[in-house]
Amino acid sequence: MIGPVTIGDHVHIGQHVLISGLNHSYEQVDLKISDQGVTVNQICIDSNVWIGANVVILPGVHIGEHSVVGAGSVVTRDVAPFTVVVGNPARCVKKWDPVQHKWIKNG
């Protein structure tokens, strides 16, 4: 984990997960990348989240309560509460339906 990162209660994190709120600057072509510094953007992981093995979570992402991030996913944008996301980039494949009281597949 590379901060800034906040993690709620009862979060399960699998093996080999990278959570990084830091990124290198590279835009100035007349300077070495190593001389350009870094940008920092907070990552927030709410409570009761399950993050599978080999997941990458990029700067600025907010993962909502009771969400699941499937193994090997790359999370580039926010994850809504009560959703399951998978892939690269991660996309929603299921959502909890509070009316039917069950997980509903997307699409």
N, C-alpha and C positions, 0 to 999 in steps of 0.2 A: 504494500500500500504506500502510495506517495500522496501526501496531503495537499490541500486540506480535504479531509473526508470526515463525515459524520455518519455513524451507524447506529440504528435503533436497537431495540431489545429483540432477542431471540432470532437473530439473523444467522442463517446457515450458509457458510461459504465453502465451496468445494476446493479441491486441490488445484494448484497452479493458476490461481486467479490473479489478474492484474487490475488494480483499482488505482488510477492515476489522475489526480487533479492538476497535473503539471504537463506543459507542452513546450517544446523548444521553438523559438522564433527562427525564421529562415529567410524572410522576405528581402533582406538587403543583400543583393548578389555580390557587392563589393566587399563584404565581410564574411569571415568564416562563420559557419553556423554556431560553432562553440563560443564565439565572441558576441553573439546577438542576444543572449539572455533567454529567459523563459517567461511564459505566461502561466498564470495560476487561476483556476476556476473551480469552486467548491463542488464536491460530489456529496449528495445526500441519499442515504439508503434508509428508508423507513423501517419500522418494526415488522417482524414476522415475514421476512423475505427469504427466499431460497435461491442462492446463486450457484449454479452447477459448475463442474470442473472446467478449467481452461477458458473461462470467460474473461473478456477484456471490457472494462468500463472506462469510458473516456471522460475528460474534464467537462464539468458543468452539468452532468446528468443527475436527475432526481428519479429514484426508483421508489414507487409508491408502495404503501402497506399491502402485505399479503400477496406480493407478486412473486412469480417464478421466472428466473432467467435460465434458459436451457443451456446445457453443456456446449462449450465451444462458441457461444454467441459473442458478438461484438456490439456493445450497447453504445450507440452514438447520439441518442436523444432520449428524452424522458420516457419513463415507463409508468403508465397509469396504475393506480391501485387496483388490486384484484384482477390482474391480467397475467397471462403466460406469454413470454416472448422468446423467440428462437431465431438463429441465423446470423448472417453477416451481410448487411447490418441487421440487428435484431428487429423483428416485427411481431406484432401481436397475432397469436394463433388461437387464443381462448380468452374469454372474459367470464367473470362470475355474474350470473343473473340473479339479483336478489328477489325478484318476483317468482321465478321458477325454482329457486334454491338449487341451482346446478350450474356447472361450467358449460358454456356454449362455445362451440368452435366458430371462429371467424370465417367468413366467406362461404 
